[in-house]
Amino acid sequence: MRTDVNDVTQIAEGRLRTSPHWDLRNVSCEYDDGMLILHGRLGSYYHKQLAQETVAGVEGVVQVVNEIEVVDHQPGG
């Protein structure tokens, strides 16, 4: 049975939109045959990892590809 693309995308984006971390609400998802691709711009590598962790357990997702760009990151600052 093939997982419905719209269902997986909605579930993943729903998890991101309800995250207590406001930055994650700006991440969008694209799903294709087990692969979930995250798109967006976040202010830290920590939030990038949180976004990936937030959607990792969605049923039908075999792999999460993180294409999130980190902006305004100041190492040690």
Sequence and secondary structure as in RCSB ss.txt:
>XXXX:A:sequence
MRTDVNDVTQIAEGRLRTSPHWDLRNVSCEYDDGMLILHGRLGSYYHKQLAQETVAGVEGVVQVVNEIEVVDHQP
GG
>XXXX:A:secstr
    HHHHHHHHHHHHHT SSGGGGG EEEEETTEEEEEEEES HHHHHHHHHHHTT TT SEEEEEEEE S  T
T 
